[in-house]
Amino acid sequence: MKTYTYTEKKDTRSGFGAGLTELGRTNPNVVALCADLIGSLKMNQFIDENPERFFQVGIAEANMMGIAAGLTIGGKIPFTGTFANFSTGRVYDQIRQSIAYSGKNVKICASHAGLTLGEDGATHQILEDIGLMKMLPGMVVINPCDYNQTKAATIAIADYDGPVYLRFGRPSVPIFTPADQKFEIGKAIQLTEGTDVTIVATGHLVWEALEASKTLNEKGISAEVINIHTIKPLDEQAILDSVSKTGCIVTAEEHNVLGGLGESVARTLALNNPTPQEFVATNDTFGESGTPAQLMDKYGLNAATIVLKAEAVIKRK
Amino acid sequence: MLNTKHLEDLTTQVRRDILRMVHKVNSGHPGGSLGCAEFFVSLYSEIMDRKKDFNMDGIEEDLFFLSNGHISPVFYSVLARSGYFPVDELNTFRLIDSRLQGHPTTHEGLPGVRIASGSLGQGMSVAIGAAQAKKLNGDKHLVYSLHGDGELQEGQNWEAIMYASAKKVDNLISTIDLNGQQIDGSTDDVLPMGSIKGKFEAFGWTVLEIEEGNNINAILKGMAEAKSKTGQGKPICVLLKTVMGNGVDFMMHTHAWHGKAPNDEQLAIGLEQNAETLGDY
């Protein structure tokens, strides 16, 4: 079994910041907007190097989304930055009408997604954003797994013409994807080969899926782990190819079970190859205050839960 | 006084277009559309510096954003009669498979429309973004926007109004259609907004008033003055005092025709009051 190790942990939001900095140097049309969270979004270096291409909007996210839509008229490629909660739920109608329906080339970059925002609690821990965004026609939804992949995704979406939701987070997580790996929107990455169960994970849960696969391997269970960084458009073929070998699947995400990656996978399977599936996700609940690690354990978003679900789903074959 | 006969004729024809469009599908918003006919005709015929080839890249020409998208009939009529798409296409307003959706959208590729609007309160932010893109591009052209007065009840406007002055977006002229009416009644009855002029001024805008917002000469004069005040560090607000339903006597001065189409008999009266000038579509 292919195994993954890491030598360094970093937050995915810093991957976004690094990607944005690189875009600032290479693409003169890239502009950035922020709603009073420059430090949290790691946008400082882009701003230092390109002050004329940065727009501090203040605590006014609805206005930020509208301004971003307007900036595209005239050829700019706006990247908006704020927390995931304020990037989606707070401004849903602005995104819906002025960006998605209008087909504007805006990149909605959302940090502090999910439970791992931590101590600030449920007001800030959105677990519904993937669902909100994937329901919008034409919206691409990306949730990369580590620093390198977030940086690569940030750079890649500038070359894609259309609205994108890029979701990343606050905690330091292992860096295990290659720094030079090209990011292809909508192209799943198979991390391990396996024959007994498919584990499809996105974002912070990808590393947990790899950890789970090690434990499963020790138990004699061969798990195929797939990194689904792009939830929409979903790489349906990669999933179908894998379950045709394994015959069952576990999906894992830092999101509500309603509306997330798991439901997109379930729909794909229902239409093409009905397959037993178990879900690792929050179960229609809000989060709460706590450390990221405590929260992920309490809500079962970890390797141990993936192992349990994998064992359960294998029995349903 | 300018000789504005051709603009008056065009306005009359636009009124006919509006009435016939909403009558045909028994839906749409004639009241606000009629109230802004002179403004749209003046804007597209005289005020804006527009590209002759109707290229929609938004560069090196003045831009217009309609925030109160429900007055799409006047927008569509004036766009068509300005050459953005065939006048005959007005026949398809609100019909299935049409580019002329109930509220304007870029989604069906209708030339002249740069943003979807309809859900209120979003247009000023978009106009600000377009104006800031012009500044980045070194494009000296202006951005115009139109908003309903009732629409100012949406909070996003005030985020945008605060931002535009703070960031010195002085290549933006936002016009407020001050007709004093909204769906449920007069704006004073539904939610009194106090002094809109005072509010914009307090937020750091230059405010101009056009008292006769259905008088083409007054509009041309007022908008010329607005243009002359651009580039001075402040965004410009024009308070355009209009009469809802203007030009059709039984539709005037009331919110009753905000979103209601005339029946056959009412259409006939409205058309009689606005004799054909440039030819019906």
Interface residues (C-beta under 8 A of the other chain):
Chain A: V31 E52 R53 F55 V57 G58 A60 A62 N63 M64 M65 G66 I67 A68 A69 G70 L71 T72 I73 G74 G75 K76 P78 D93 Q94 R96 Q97 S98 Y101 S102 G103 K104
Chain B: D57 G58 I59 L63 F65 T105 T106 H107 R114 I115 A116 S117 G118 S119 Q122 G123 M124 S125 V126 A127 I128 G129 A130 A131 Q132 A133 K134 L136 N137 D139 G155 Q156 E159 A160 M162 Y163 A166 K167
